Amino acid sequence: MNHRKLIATLTCTLALSACGSPPESPAVSSTETPAASASTNDSATARVYIISPTDGAVVSSPVTVSFGIEGYAVAPAGTYEANTGHHHLLIDTGLPPLDQPIPADEKHVHFGKGQTETTLELAPGQHTLQLLLGDGNHVPHQPPLTSDIITVTVSE
């Protein structure tokens, strides 16, 4: 392992330790798609969005959620390059404090390996989903890169 990669790996490990590891839950599985974080949003056209499901969709559980990004590159946690970050999926919750690391719990799911898709077990009923891009330390960029909030209904 080269020096730069070792530092990034150690930094990622320390960052996860500082703000809590993402929850290990059999209800959430993710596709590992590592790809390239800086805390300042340098691109006026940058955006994150939920590709699928679409807003208002009626779905069955498990639900596959695909993430999109433009103007930034996806990178694992611990990466500190301009115009990069990794996704956090907010489930049935509002935005967390935007000047602190994003919590890691069942409502704030981290994708610190650079994943761009996940499969969720959701209870029947209505749910909201929103993406929030975090930097190498899981802190939202400034200004924050958030997706629109979508609402899905899980059928019984």
C-alpha positions, 0 to 999 in steps of 0.5 A: 500500500502506498503512503498516500493510500495508507494516510487516506485509509487511516484518516477514514478510519479515524473519521468513522471513529470520531462520528460513529460507524455507520449502523451495521444492519441486515436491513440495509445492504449496499453496492460498493462502487468506490469512485473520488472531499472538500468541504466547500462547494466549488461548483454552482451546478453541482447537485445530488439526486435520487435516480430511483425510485421516483417521487410518489412511487408505490414500491414493495420492500426491499426498495432499491435506491439509486443515487445520482451526482453531477458536478462532483465526484463520488469518493470514499470517506477520508478523501480530501480532494476538491469537488468530491464527497460521499452520499448519506441517505436521510430516511424519514428525517430532516436535515441534521446540523450542517456544520457537524458530522452527519449522524450515523444511525437508522435515519442517517445511512452513510455510504463512506465507501463511495456507494451509489446504490442501496437496498432498504427494508422499509415498513409498509406506509409512506416514507421520505428519502433525501440525499446529503453529500458529505466531505471526507469527515462526513461534514456537509459541504458549504453550501450543502449539496442535498437532493429534493425530498422524495416520498415513496409509499411501501405497499403491504 
